[in-house]
Amino acid sequence: MANHKSALKRIRANNAKRLRNRYQAKTTRTFIKRLKNTTDQAEAQELYKTVVSMIDRLAKKNIIHKNKASNNKSKLAKFVSSLAAA
């Protein structure tokens, strides 16, 4: 157990940040699944904009790696464009 006041505060702050990061990451994953289950092209394009914004936010805050964010956006863009072709 931590003995210093600052260490105790750091533990509290880290727990709060951890919960916030988990919530944001989980919400993003849910939106990605919703996008992948979409068959309507117009709806997919709207969802894609939202999901890309969420992914960029996670990468900016180092919740996910920037390359992982880039890979996710690329795969989702490919999926959305395949809906347009079909």
N, C-alpha and C positions, 0 to 999 in steps of 0.2 A: 504494500500500500504506500502511496506517496506521502511524504512528510511535509512538503512545502506547500504553502498556499497557492503559489503559482502553478505547481504541478497538479494540484486538485482542480484548479480552474481549467487548465489545459485538457484534463481528462473530460470534464464536462463539455468543453467546447468541441473536442474531437468527436464525442458521442453525438452531439447535435449535428455536426457537419456530416458525419457518417449516415445518420438517418435521412438527412436532406438529400445527400448524394444517391442513396439507395432508392428513395422515392422517385427522384428525377430519372434515374436509369431505368427503373421498372416501368414508369409511365411511357418512356420512349420505346421500350421493347413492346409494350402493349400496342402502341400506335403503329409500330412496324408490322406486327402481326395483323392488325386491322387492314393495313395497306396491302399486304400480301394476299389477304382473303378477298380483296375487292376484284370484281369482274368488270365494273363500269369504268370506262376510261376517263370520263370527266371527273368523277368522284376521286379516282386514283390520283389525278394530277393535283387536285386540291389537297388531298391528304399528303402527297409527296412534298409539297411546299412546307407544310406543318412539320413533317418528320425531319426534313433536312435542317430546318431551323433548330429543332430539338437536338439533333445529333451534333450540330455545330456548337451549340451551347455546352453540351457535355464535353466536347473536345477542348473548348476554350478553357473550361474549368479543370482540365486534366482528370476528369472522371473516367473518360476513355481515351485511348491513345489517338493521336491525330490521324495515323495511318488506318486504324480500325474505322474511324469515322469516314475517311475517304473511301475505303472499301465498301462500307455499308451504303453510302450514298450512290456509289457507282452501280452496285448490284440492284438497288431500288430503281435507279433511273433506267437501267436495262429492262427491268420488269415492267415499268410504266410504259416504256416505248413499245414493248412487245404487245401490250394491250391495245395500243393504237394500231398496230399492224394487223391484229386479229379481227 
